[in-house]
């Protein structure tokens, strides 16, 4: 009998814990106030900042090379920027070139991010 009461109390405590966890949850921070909103730099500031963060390097692409593999090799496998930033910088250096389809034997400018 005591065993059944213990199992019943355990199940009640577990159900209460799950219910409380699901109803309260964790708060989601909102950026509705002006002081919490991120400040977006203007276009000129962003371009000047981008030009200072990497150096262009002209390389010929070999069979099987990708933007990611070449950029990782240039930076000694210590890439400190996001892939979105790498793609954006590649597109800035090579206008009208597709970063997802590099042609073997062609030369492209790749971003090198010095320390």
C-alpha positions as CSV (number, residue, x, y, z in Angstrom):
1,X,0.0,0.0,0.0
2,X,2.8,2.5,0.9
3,X,4.5,1.6,-2.4
4,X,1.3,2.6,-4.3
5,X,1.0,5.9,-2.5
6,X,4.7,6.7,-3.1
7,X,4.3,6.0,-6.9
8,X,1.1,8.1,-7.0
9,X,2.8,11.0,-5.3
10,X,5.8,10.7,-7.6
11,X,3.6,10.8,-10.7
12,X,1.7,13.8,-9.3
13,X,5.0,15.7,-8.6
14,X,6.3,14.8,-12.1
15,X,3.0,15.9,-13.8
16,X,3.0,19.2,-11.8
17,X,6.6,19.8,-12.7
18,X,6.0,19.3,-16.4
19,X,2.9,21.4,-16.4
20,X,4.6,24.3,-14.6
21,X,7.6,24.0,-17.0
22,X,5.3,24.2,-20.0
23,X,3.1,27.0,-18.8
24,X,5.7,29.3,-17.4
25,X,8.6,28.6,-19.8
26,X,11.5,31.0,-20.2
27,X,10.9,34.7,-21.0
28,X,11.8,35.8,-24.5
29,X,13.6,39.2,-24.5
30,X,12.0,41.9,-26.6
31,X,13.7,44.8,-28.3
32,X,10.6,47.0,-28.1
33,X,12.4,49.8,-26.2
34,X,14.7,52.1,-27.9
35,X,17.5,51.5,-25.5
36,X,17.6,47.8,-26.2
37,X,17.3,48.1,-29.9
38,X,20.6,47.4,-31.8
39,X,22.1,50.3,-33.6
40,X,22.5,49.8,-37.3
41,X,25.5,51.5,-39.0
42,X,24.8,53.5,-42.1
43,X,25.9,52.1,-45.5
44,X,29.1,54.2,-45.7
45,X,30.3,53.2,-42.3
46,X,29.5,49.5,-43.0
47,X,31.5,49.6,-46.3
48,X,34.5,51.2,-44.7
49,X,34.4,48.7,-41.8
50,X,34.1,45.8,-44.2
51,X,37.1,46.9,-46.3
52,X,39.3,47.1,-43.2
53,X,38.4,43.6,-42.0
54,X,39.8,41.6,-44.9
55,X,42.5,41.6,-47.6
56,X,41.7,40.4,-51.1
57,X,43.9,37.5,-52.4
58,X,43.8,36.4,-56.1
59,X,43.8,32.6,-56.5
60,X,43.2,30.2,-59.2
61,X,40.5,27.6,-58.4
62,X,41.4,23.9,-58.7
63,X,39.0,21.0,-59.3
64,X,37.0,20.3,-56.1
65,X,37.7,23.6,-54.4
66,X,34.9,25.5,-52.7
67,X,34.6,29.0,-51.3
68,X,34.7,27.6,-47.8
69,X,37.7,25.3,-48.4
70,X,39.8,28.0,-50.0
71,X,38.9,30.6,-47.3
72,X,39.7,28.2,-44.6
73,X,43.1,27.4,-46.1
74,X,43.8,31.1,-46.5
75,X,43.1,31.7,-42.9
76,X,44.9,28.6,-41.5
77,X,41.6,27.0,-40.6
78,X,40.9,29.7,-38.0
79,X,38.0,31.6,-39.6
80,X,36.8,34.2,-37.2
81,X,33.8,35.4,-39.2
82,X,30.5,33.9,-40.2
83,X,30.0,32.1,-43.5
84,X,27.4,34.8,-44.4
85,X,30.1,37.4,-44.1
86,X,32.6,35.3,-46.2
87,X,30.0,35.0,-48.9
88,X,29.1,38.7,-48.7
89,X,32.8,39.7,-49.0
90,X,33.4,37.3,-51.9
91,X,30.4,38.8,-53.8
92,X,31.8,42.3,-53.1
93,X,35.2,41.3,-54.5
94,X,33.8,39.4,-57.4
95,X,30.6,41.1,-58.7
96,X,28.3,39.0,-60.8
97,X,30.1,35.7,-59.8
98,X,28.3,32.9,-58.1
99,X,30.1,31.9,-54.8
100,X,28.3,28.5,-54.9
101,X,29.6,27.6,-58.4
102,X,33.3,28.3,-58.8
103,X,34.8,27.3,-62.2
104,X,38.0,25.2,-62.0
105,X,40.9,27.0,-63.7
106,X,39.3,30.5,-63.2
107,X,40.9,33.1,-60.9
108,X,38.8,34.8,-58.2
109,X,39.5,37.2,-55.4
110,X,39.1,35.6,-52.0
111,X,38.9,37.4,-48.6
112,X,41.8,36.9,-46.2
113,X,41.0,37.9,-42.6
114,X,44.3,38.8,-40.8
115,X,44.4,38.6,-37.0
